[in-house]
Amino acid sequence: MLKPHSGQEATGRDVHEILGDLDDGTVVAILRLHPTVAQLEEVRLRLNGGDDTLGQRPLNGVVTEMLDMLKVDEEELAPSPVR
């Protein structure tokens, strides 16, 4: 469910509330994109496997950039395979 102010530009607080505990550098990078609250919510849905609920809508630039940023962060945190 979208927040009442979903069309407004997101704040740092919105980023933390919607996307969770991110490091300050990632939050700043996201805010530089000037995303709306709705775009943050779309990113959260897509990260949680909600592509089907979005009807395969094409991604817009800001959402794509945020997803790329967050996927890189996840990959950096993933444990390396044991050899």
DSSP file (Angstrom, degrees, kcal/mol; ACC not computed):
  #  RESIDUE AA STRUCTURE BP1 BP2  ACC     N-H-->O    O-->H-N    N-H-->O    O-->H-N    TCO  KAPPA ALPHA  PHI   PSI    X-CA   Y-CA   Z-CA
    1    1 A M              0   0    0      0, 0.0     2,-0.1     0, 0.0     0, 0.0   0.000 360.0 360.0 360.0 130.6    0.0    0.0    0.0
    2    2 A L        -     0   0    0      1,-0.1    36,-0.1     2,-0.1    35,-0.0  -0.413 360.0-112.7 -72.5 145.5    1.4    3.4   -1.0
    3    3 A K    >   -     0   0    0     -2,-0.1     3,-1.5     1,-0.1     4,-0.1  -0.391  30.5-109.3 -70.7 156.4    2.0    6.0    1.6
    4    4 A P  T 3  S+     0   0    0      0, 0.0     3,-0.3     0, 0.0    -1,-0.1   0.800 119.5  45.0 -58.8 -30.1   -0.2    9.1    1.5
    5    5 A H  T >  S+     0   0    0      1,-0.2     3,-1.8     2,-0.1    32,-0.4  -0.097  73.5 132.1-104.5  35.2    2.7   11.3    0.3
    6    6 A S  T <   +     0   0    0     -3,-1.5    32,-3.0     1,-0.3    33,-0.3   0.712  67.5  56.0 -64.8 -22.1    4.0    8.8   -2.2
    7    7 A G  T 3  S+     0   0    0     -3,-0.3    -1,-0.3    30,-0.2     2,-0.1   0.561  90.4  95.6 -85.0  -7.7    4.3   11.4   -5.0
    8    8 A Q  S <  S-     0   0    0     -3,-1.8    29,-2.0     1,-0.1    30,-0.2  -0.450  90.6 -90.8 -82.3 155.1    6.6   13.6   -2.9
    9    9 A E  B     -A   36   0A   0     27,-0.2    27,-0.3    -2,-0.1    -1,-0.1  -0.418  51.7-111.3 -63.0 137.5   10.4   13.5   -3.1
   10   10 A A        -     0   0    0     25,-3.5     2,-0.2    -2,-0.1    -1,-0.1  -0.317  26.0-148.7 -73.5 152.5   11.7   11.1   -0.5
   11   11 A T     >  -     0   0    0      1,-0.1     4,-2.2    23,-0.0     5,-0.1  -0.641  34.5 -99.4-108.8 171.4   13.7   12.1    2.6
   12   12 A G  H  > S+     0   0    0      1,-0.2     4,-2.2    -2,-0.2     5,-0.2   0.877 126.1  54.6 -58.2 -37.8   16.5   10.2    4.3
   13   13 A R  H  > S+     0   0    0      1,-0.2     4,-2.8     2,-0.2    -1,-0.2   0.909 106.0  51.4 -63.0 -41.9   13.9    9.0    6.8
   14   14 A D  H  > S+     0   0    0      2,-0.2     4,-2.7     1,-0.2     5,-0.4   0.917 107.6  53.4 -60.2 -43.1   11.7    7.6    4.0
   15   15 A V  H  X S+     0   0    0     -4,-2.2     4,-2.8     1,-0.2     5,-0.5   0.936 112.9  43.0 -57.9 -47.9   14.7    5.7    2.6
   16   16 A H  H  X S+     0   0    0     -4,-2.2     4,-1.3     1,-0.2    -1,-0.2   0.904 115.4  48.6 -66.4 -41.5   15.4    4.1    5.9
   17   17 A E  H  < S+     0   0    0     -4,-2.8    -2,-0.2    -5,-0.2    -1,-0.2   0.878 122.9  32.0 -66.1 -37.1   11.7    3.3    6.6
   18   18 A I  H  < S+     0   0    0     -4,-2.7    -2,-0.2    -5,-0.2    -3,-0.2   0.886 131.0  28.9 -90.7 -42.6   11.1    1.8    3.2
   19   19 A L  H  < S-     0   0    0     -4,-2.8    -3,-0.2    -5,-0.4    -2,-0.2   0.539 102.0-133.4-101.0  -7.8   14.4    0.2    2.2
   20   20 A G     <  -     0   0    0     -4,-1.3     2,-1.0    -5,-0.5    -1,-0.3  -0.478  56.5  -5.8  94.2-162.9   15.7   -0.7    5.7
   21   21 A D  S    S+     0   0    0     -2,-0.2     2,-0.3    -4,-0.1    -5,-0.1  -0.597  72.0 165.1 -79.2 100.1   19.0   -0.2    7.4
   22   22 A L        -     0   0    0     -2,-1.0    -2,-0.1     1,-0.1     2,-0.0  -0.819  40.9-100.7-112.7 154.6   21.4    1.1    4.7
   23   23 A D     >  -     0   0    0     -2,-0.3     4,-2.1     1,-0.1     3,-0.5  -0.352  36.7-109.1 -70.8 158.5   24.8    2.7    5.2
   24   24 A D  H  > S+     0   0    0      1,-0.2     4,-2.6     2,-0.2     5,-0.2   0.850 116.5  56.9 -58.4 -38.2   24.9    6.5    5.1
   25   25 A G  H  > S+     0   0    0      1,-0.2     4,-2.2     2,-0.2    -1,-0.2   0.891 108.1  46.9 -61.9 -40.2   26.8    6.5    1.7
   26   26 A T  H  > S+     0   0    0     -3,-0.5     4,-2.4     2,-0.2    -1,-0.2   0.902 111.5  51.0 -68.4 -41.1   24.1    4.5    0.1
   27   27 A V  H  X S+     0   0    0     -4,-2.1     4,-2.7     2,-0.2    -2,-0.2   0.931 111.2  48.0 -61.6 -45.4   21.4    6.7    1.5
   28   28 A V  H  X S+     0   0    0     -4,-2.6     4,-1.8     1,-0.2    -2,-0.2   0.919 111.2  50.9 -61.7 -43.9   23.1    9.8    0.2
   29   29 A A  H  < S+     0   0    0     -4,-2.2     4,-0.5     1,-0.2    -1,-0.2   0.897 111.8  47.8 -61.6 -40.2   23.6    8.2   -3.2
   30   30 A I  H >< S+     0   0    0     -4,-2.4     3,-1.5     1,-0.2     4,-0.3   0.929 109.8  51.8 -65.5 -45.4   19.9    7.4   -3.4
   31   31 A L  H >< S+     0   0    0     -4,-2.7     3,-1.6     1,-0.3    -1,-0.2   0.803  99.0  65.3 -64.4 -28.2   18.8   10.9   -2.3
   32   32 A R  T 3< S+     0   0    0     -4,-1.8    -1,-0.3     1,-0.3    -2,-0.2   0.726  95.4  59.5 -64.9 -20.1   21.0   12.4   -5.0
   33   33 A L  T <  S-     0   0    0     -3,-1.5    -1,-0.3    -4,-0.5    -2,-0.2   0.578 104.7-134.6 -81.5 -10.4   18.7   10.7   -7.5
   34   34 A H    <   -     0   0    0     -3,-1.6    -3,-0.1    -4,-0.3    -2,-0.1   0.926  35.1-174.8  55.7  51.7   15.7   12.7   -6.0
   35   35 A P        -     0   0    0      0, 0.0   -25,-3.5     0, 0.0     2,-0.2  -0.354  20.5-124.7 -74.6 156.4   13.4    9.7   -5.9
   36   36 A T  B  >  -A    9   0A   0    -27,-0.3     4,-1.9     1,-0.1   -27,-0.2  -0.525  27.3-108.7 -88.3 166.7    9.8    9.9   -4.9
   37   37 A V  H  > S+     0   0    0    -29,-2.0     4,-2.3   -32,-0.4   -30,-0.2   0.890 121.5  56.5 -61.3 -39.0    8.4    7.8   -2.1
   38   38 A A  H  > S+     0   0    0    -32,-3.0     4,-2.1   -30,-0.2    -1,-0.2   0.881 104.9  51.4 -61.7 -38.3    6.5    5.7   -4.7
   39   39 A Q  H  > S+     0   0    0    -33,-0.3     4,-2.2     2,-0.2    -1,-0.2   0.894 108.9  50.6 -66.7 -39.1    9.8    5.0   -6.5
   40   40 A L  H  X S+     0   0    0     -4,-1.9     4,-2.4     1,-0.2    -2,-0.2   0.916 110.4  50.0 -61.7 -42.0   11.3    3.8   -3.2
   41   41 A E  H  X S+     0   0    0     -4,-2.3     4,-2.3     1,-0.2    -2,-0.2   0.867 108.6  52.0 -66.1 -36.0    8.3    1.6   -2.6
   42   42 A E  H  X S+     0   0    0     -4,-2.1     4,-2.5     2,-0.2    -1,-0.2   0.905 108.9  50.9 -65.8 -40.2    8.6    0.1   -6.1
   43   43 A V  H  X S+     0   0    0     -4,-2.2     4,-2.7     2,-0.2     5,-0.2   0.936 109.8  50.0 -60.9 -46.4   12.3   -0.7   -5.4
   44   44 A R  H  X S+     0   0    0     -4,-2.4     4,-1.7     1,-0.2    -2,-0.2   0.924 111.1  49.0 -59.1 -44.7   11.4   -2.4   -2.2
   45   45 A L  H  <>S+     0   0    0     -4,-2.3     5,-3.4     1,-0.2    -1,-0.2   0.917 112.8  46.9 -61.2 -43.8    8.7   -4.5   -4.0
   46   46 A R  H ><5S+     0   0    0     -4,-2.5     3,-1.5     3,-0.2     5,-0.3   0.887 110.6  51.8 -68.5 -38.3   11.1   -5.5   -6.7
   47   47 A L  H 3<5S+     0   0    0     -4,-2.7    -1,-0.2     1,-0.3    -2,-0.2   0.820 108.9  52.3 -65.5 -29.7   13.9   -6.4   -4.3
   48   48 A N  T 3<5S-     0   0    0     -4,-1.7    -1,-0.3    -5,-0.2    -2,-0.2   0.195 128.4 -97.5 -92.0  16.7   11.4   -8.6   -2.4
   49   49 A G  T X 5S+     0   0    0     -3,-1.5     3,-0.6     1,-0.1    -3,-0.2   0.746  79.5 139.5  79.3  23.7   10.4  -10.5   -5.6
   50   50 A G  T 3>< +     0   0    0     -5,-3.4     4,-0.9     1,-0.2     3,-0.4   0.157  26.7 114.5 -88.3  20.1    7.3   -8.4   -6.3
   51   51 A D  T >4>S+     0   0    0     -5,-0.3     5,-1.5     1,-0.2     3,-0.7   0.881  75.4  54.7 -56.5 -38.6    7.8   -8.2  -10.1
   52   52 A D  G X45S+     0   0    0     -3,-0.6     3,-1.3     1,-0.2    -1,-0.2   0.868 104.1  53.6 -64.9 -36.3    4.7  -10.2  -10.7
   53   53 A T  G 345S+     0   0    0     -3,-0.4    -1,-0.2     1,-0.3    -2,-0.2   0.689 103.5  58.0 -73.0 -16.2    2.6   -7.8   -8.6
   54   54 A L  G X<5S-     0   0    0     -4,-0.9     3,-1.1    -3,-0.7    -1,-0.3   0.374 109.4-121.8 -94.0   4.3    3.8   -4.9  -10.7
   55   55 A G  T < 5 -     0   0    0     -3,-1.3    -3,-0.2     1,-0.2    -2,-0.1   0.808  60.2 -70.1  63.3  29.9    2.5   -6.5  -13.9
   56   56 A Q  T 3 <S-     0   0    0     -5,-1.5    -1,-0.2     1,-0.2    -4,-0.1   0.836  76.6-178.3  55.7  35.2    6.0   -6.4  -15.5
   57   57 A R    <   -     0   0    0     -3,-1.1    -1,-0.2    -6,-0.3     2,-0.1  -0.357  33.7-103.3 -59.8 142.4    5.9   -2.6  -15.8
   58   58 A P        -     0   0    0      0, 0.0     2,-0.2     0, 0.0    -1,-0.1  -0.409  38.3-112.3 -67.3 148.2    9.0   -1.3  -17.4
   59   59 A L        -     0   0    0     -3,-0.1     2,-0.2    -2,-0.1     3,-0.0  -0.519  23.6-137.2 -78.4 145.9   11.5    0.3  -15.0
   60   60 A N     >  -     0   0    0     -2,-0.2     4,-2.4     1,-0.1     5,-0.2  -0.600  31.9 -98.5 -95.2 168.9   12.1    4.0  -15.1
   61   61 A G  H  > S+     0   0    0      1,-0.2     4,-2.5    -2,-0.2     5,-0.2   0.864 118.9  48.0 -55.9 -46.4   15.6    5.4  -14.8
   62   62 A V  H  > S+     0   0    0      2,-0.2     4,-2.3     1,-0.2    -1,-0.2   0.916 113.2  47.7 -65.5 -43.7   15.6    6.3  -11.1
   63   63 A V  H  > S+     0   0    0      1,-0.2     4,-2.6     2,-0.2    -1,-0.2   0.920 112.5  49.9 -63.7 -43.2   14.2    2.9  -10.0
   64   64 A T  H  X S+     0   0    0     -4,-2.4     4,-2.5     1,-0.2    -2,-0.2   0.920 110.6  49.6 -61.0 -44.5   16.8    1.1  -12.2
   65   65 A E  H  X S+     0   0    0     -4,-2.5     4,-2.2    -5,-0.2    -1,-0.2   0.906 111.9  47.9 -63.0 -41.9   19.6    3.1  -10.7
   66   66 A M  H  X S+     0   0    0     -4,-2.3     4,-2.6     2,-0.2     5,-0.2   0.923 111.4  50.4 -65.3 -42.9   18.5    2.4   -7.2
   67   67 A L  H  X S+     0   0    0     -4,-2.6     4,-2.5     1,-0.2     5,-0.2   0.916 110.3  50.2 -60.9 -42.7   18.1   -1.3   -7.9
   68   68 A D  H  X S+     0   0    0     -4,-2.5     4,-1.9     1,-0.2    -1,-0.2   0.920 111.7  48.5 -60.9 -43.7   21.6   -1.4   -9.4
   69   69 A M  H  X S+     0   0    0     -4,-2.2     4,-1.9     1,-0.2    -2,-0.2   0.929 114.6  44.4 -60.9 -46.5   23.0    0.3   -6.3
   70   70 A L  H  X S+     0   0    0     -4,-2.6     4,-2.1     1,-0.2    -1,-0.2   0.836 110.8  53.1 -73.1 -32.9   21.3   -2.0   -3.9
   71   71 A K  H  X S+     0   0    0     -4,-2.5     4,-2.3    -5,-0.2    -1,-0.2   0.879 108.0  51.8 -68.7 -36.8   22.1   -5.1   -5.8
   72   72 A V  H  X S+     0   0    0     -4,-1.9     4,-2.2    -5,-0.2    -2,-0.2   0.922 109.4  50.4 -63.2 -43.6   25.8   -4.2   -5.8
   73   73 A D  H  X S+     0   0    0     -4,-1.9     4,-1.5     1,-0.2    -2,-0.2   0.909 110.4  49.5 -60.5 -42.4   25.7   -3.7   -2.0
   74   74 A E  H  X S+     0   0    0     -4,-2.1     4,-1.1     1,-0.2    -1,-0.2   0.903 110.3  50.6 -63.6 -41.2   24.0   -7.1   -1.6
   75   75 A E  H  < S+     0   0    0     -4,-2.3     3,-0.3     1,-0.2    -1,-0.2   0.875 108.3  52.4 -65.3 -37.2   26.7   -8.7   -3.7
   76   76 A E  H  < S+     0   0    0     -4,-2.2    -1,-0.2     1,-0.2    -2,-0.2   0.826 112.1  46.1 -67.1 -30.8   29.5   -7.1   -1.7
   77   77 A L  H  < S+     0   0    0     -4,-1.5    -1,-0.2    -5,-0.2    -2,-0.2   0.644  88.4 106.6 -86.7 -15.7   28.0   -8.4    1.5
   78   78 A A  S  < S-     0   0    0     -4,-1.1     2,-0.1    -3,-0.3    -3,-0.0  -0.380  79.9-108.8 -66.8 139.1   27.4  -11.9    0.2
   79   79 A P        -     0   0    0      0, 0.0    -1,-0.1     0, 0.0     3,-0.1  -0.405  34.8-114.2 -66.9 143.3   29.8  -14.5    1.6
   80   80 A S        -     0   0    0      1,-0.1    -3,-0.0    -2,-0.1     0, 0.0  -0.506  38.5 -95.2 -77.4 148.0   32.3  -15.8   -0.9
   81   81 A P        -     0   0    0      0, 0.0     2,-0.4     0, 0.0    -1,-0.1  -0.298  37.2-117.3 -64.5 146.1   32.1  -19.4   -1.9
   82   82 A V              0   0    0      1,-0.1     0, 0.0    -3,-0.1     0, 0.0  -0.681 360.0 360.0 -83.8 133.2   34.3  -21.9    0.0
   83   83 A R              0   0    0     -2,-0.4    -1,-0.1     0, 0.0     0, 0.0   0.397 360.0 360.0-108.6 360.0   36.8  -23.6   -2.2
